[in-house]
Amino acid sequence: MGKLLSGISGGFTGKVGANIGYVLNGQNIVRALPHVNPNRSERQKANSQKMTVVNEFLHYMSPLIKVGFSIAARGTTKNYYNLAVSYNKKYALKGEYPDIEMDYPNVMISRGDLLPAINPVVEVVPEGLKFSWDQAHSNDSHRNNDQVVLLAYAPGSGKIRMIRYGAERSEGFETLYIIDDMLSEPVETYISFINDERTAVATSIYTGRIG
């Protein structure tokens, strides 16, 4: 049963007939309930698999995706996770149904206009993975305080290590500590930056496969 929010002419929350209402970013949203067609076309099956693949990839890194896409979601009717799914579903998949998979070099974990990492490099060190980047950047001195955002993902096991607010840009490096056998398999790596006011984020950069 749905609940009226502002009288008969207002929005509602919950299920009413074939629709569901909810509030997102202060706006009343109404959408149709999903309907599963047992006679789906190949195109529909492919789209369903794309959604499954992207959601399985993004689900366990939701705290990082929140950092990377929340700013872009402000003022829209979408949340950070919707935006991340939408982008990666469109640009970061490869293969044809039923063999669709993530295209890791094209994955985006953050999207914005902040200065990105310059010449980032990743290397294996005893503690885990050391990310480094050029400290030279624009003439805006306040960019020195931007904090690094890091991700390492092992597709084989699904293991994830991340840093949401790491070293400042001026430091030139940060270590992502890994204490298990995660590096015994190939690992996909990414880097980004967020400013200290949390009002701007850089578009992430794929820093390669380790192992």
Protein Blocks (a to p, Z undefined) as FASTA:
>chain_A
ZZdfkbjklccedjehjbccddeehiacddddddddfkbcfklmmmmmmmmmmmmmmmmm
mmmmmmmmmmmmgopabdfklmmmmmmmmmmcgcjdfkbccdfklpcfbdcjbdcdehia
cdddfklpaddddfbdcfblklmmpccddddddfknopacddfblcdfklopacdddfbf
klmpccddddddddfkopaccddddebjeZZ
